């Protein structure tokens, strides 16, 4: 029988924090792989990927997938954040003191690029949005995002609109959303360059009209 000295200090496992940190890092890598696999399938045209296909693409078991994400809603939330990170990487500040025509051109170049990146996930979300509160929240966040970008780039013209500021901002937001882009690209069959030119013309008309109204 081994005798234990009751008065001896308890042994401290110095490696325990490192093991915990290692497990956390592995768990984060697994979650990231699942989210990236989900988005990769959507980008490849699989607009309603199943858990089985996502797990296979990520190189994990189906059990591991559902251990890390309790349901599709939590996966939709994580995928929405990854899409947001992609858009963040594309955004470049446009100084509001630049001439209006240049700001419109630069903004529409960026917006067209962002909308093309967003296109697969937006099409996939449209199939499930009626049944998914999280996808509707993702859409609301996307609309809030472009609304904020419009405010940053076109604040001088919005300020000039006076009492009509919010209505002008609403109109600009509608013109810049995925729904408007999908109308041009999918319903009307416009190529990217033509859709981008149409967006620029719409934004220009709205802003010039607002400026003219302010001068009357």
Secondary structure, DSSP 8 states (H G I E B T S, - for coil): -----TTS-----TTHHHHHHHHHHHHHHHHHHHHHHHHHHHHTT-TT--HHHHHHHHTS-HHHHHHH-SSHHHHHHHHHHHHHHHHHHH-----TTS-HHHHHHHHHHHHHHHHHHHHHHHHHHHHHGGG-HHHHHHHHHHHHHHHHHHHHHSHHHHHHTGGGHHHHHHHHHHHHSHHHHHIIIIIS---HHHHHHHHHHHHHHHHHHHHHHHH-
